[in-house]
Amino acid sequence: MTSPTINEPVLPEATMHACRPNEPATGVVTKNELCTAGRKSAGFVRHVEIDVSGTALEGVCRSGQAIGIIPPGEDARGRPHRLRLYSLACPTGGEDGEGKIISTTVKRTIDEHWENHKLFLGVASNYLCDAQEGEKVLLTGPNGKRFLLPEDPHQHDYMFFATGTGIAPFRGMVLELLRGGYKGNVTLVMGAPYATDLLYHNELLALRDAHPNFRYLPAISRENNVIDGTSHDTMYVQDRIKTDAEALRAQLVGEKNLIYVCGVAGMELGIFQQLAKSLTGDSLEQYLQADREALADIDNWDRRMIHKQVKPTRRVMLEVYA
Ligand SMILES: Cc1cc2nc3c(=O)[nH]c(=O)nc-3n(C[C@H](O)[C@H](O)[C@H](O)COP(=O)(O)OP(=O)(O)OC[C@H]3O[C@@H](n4cnc5c(N)ncnc54)[C@H](O)[C@@H]3O)c2cc1C
């Protein structure tokens, strides 16, 4: 039997907390633009670029890490707003290749107050989305040492699953791999409710067209998917493992593939269930260690079983948030 630890990724030493909340860096917004497909999406998600040159964040941020944003002002109790984390959307080396311009992907939190149905606006996301070019922002970080590309990225294939702003780290990683002359296989599955909610869609299509080793698979969950001119049923990210089984199988069963999952908390469950249905034996165990009872009842898995009866191996990287 193949050891489940075969080909575990060797991760690089990542700089952490170069800027702490008591001594944040001051960055300057250099770009702030919508990154949904046109203006037809009901949500507002923006690609925000920030110049961190001359600060302790310059040159130290890696794709897959997050930065902290400290919004100005105070909360309802008169305390300074706490920081919120945002994943980097740029490659290691930043947007400029020199680590001076970093970026993130921010979704405006807009809702009604639960108690009184008045408009609820999330503090940090709306602050960042409102920020104009030239505006200063307080930053901390970088955070995270596990959700990274391996030290030698050429040793592996990659399967990335994103929902919503979970695309941020994968935009950075895909750019990093493809610009770095990577020749292996990289598959990105991007989930969104409607096609108009896909993020960085045109940029990713252009990368797909320019790089035959990059497979880009959108999965639309609330309307039919149009693939090569043909309409298909609605899909969640994990459904691509089934619908594209022929194309993905070689990569999935291969001993050097890594799986990364980023986005809305809970998305990992469906992916794990589909992996357990599509793979068996060593092919499955390189990603998931599940006990016999669990494997007999895959449809009834729930999130509480993850890390207990269903354990992802070190070949699976998770970054999910509410
Ligand atoms: C590792 C990590 C990476 C992340 N990366 C990203 C990213 O790349 N992009 C991104 O957009 N976000 C990201 N997030 C989420 C981000 O940190 C913030 O949580 C999010 O932007 C909301 O922050 P906010 O200040 O706008 O909202 P807040 O002001 O913090 O409001 C949200 C909170 O208010 C409460 N609330 C929500 N709705 C209501 C309501 N209707 N009535 C009353 N109370 C309500 C909830 O308790 C909720 O937690 C990430 C989080 C983590 C942990």
The ligand as a Gaussian input file, in Angstrom:
#p B3LYP/6-31G(d) Opt

LIG

0 1
 C       -7.949000      33.700000       6.546000
 C       -9.065000      34.600000       6.047000
 C       -8.976000      35.118000       4.762000
 C      -10.004000      35.943000       4.286000
 N       -9.897000      36.436000       3.018000
 C      -10.871000      37.216000       2.533000
 C      -10.772000      37.719000       1.195000
 O       -9.804000      37.472000       0.463000
 N      -11.784000      38.502000       0.754000
 C      -12.883000      38.819000       1.532000
 O      -13.750000      39.566000       1.066000
 N      -12.982000      38.345000       2.800000
 C      -12.012000      37.578000       3.315000
 N      -12.115000      37.112000       4.603000
 C      -13.256000      37.573000       5.440000
 C      -12.907000      38.955000       6.043000
 O      -11.856000      38.802000       6.995000
 C      -14.071000      39.627000       6.766000
 O      -14.583000      38.726000       7.720000
 C      -15.211000      40.041000       5.836000
 O      -14.743000      40.935000       4.839000
 C      -16.287000      40.787000       6.655000
 O      -15.670000      41.834000       7.325000
 P      -16.383000      43.239000       7.507000
 O      -15.544000      44.077000       8.419000
 O      -16.770000      43.838000       6.209000
 O      -17.712000      42.838000       8.233000
 P      -18.004000      42.990000       9.811000
 O      -18.197000      44.409000      10.156000
 O      -16.938000      42.237000      10.554000
 O      -19.354000      42.260000       9.865000
 C      -19.453000      40.872000       9.717000
 C      -19.938000      40.331000      11.030000
 O      -21.105000      41.010000      11.425000
 C      -22.112000      40.128000      11.808000
 N      -23.221000      40.255000      10.850000
 C      -23.253000      39.815000       9.577000
 N      -24.423000      40.065000       9.007000
 C      -25.154000      40.680000       9.947000
 C      -26.487000      41.169000       9.978000
 N      -27.267000      41.063000       8.924000
 N      -26.927000      41.755000      11.104000
 C      -26.133000      41.865000      12.187000
 N      -24.868000      41.395000      12.233000
 C      -24.400000      40.813000      11.123000
 C      -21.538000      38.768000      11.797000
 O      -21.192000      38.457000      13.120000
 C      -20.312000      38.874000      10.932000
 O      -19.270000      38.082000      11.432000
 C      -11.118000      36.264000       5.103000
 C      -11.191000      35.749000       6.401000
 C      -10.196000      34.917000       6.859000
 C      -10.311000      34.367000       8.259000

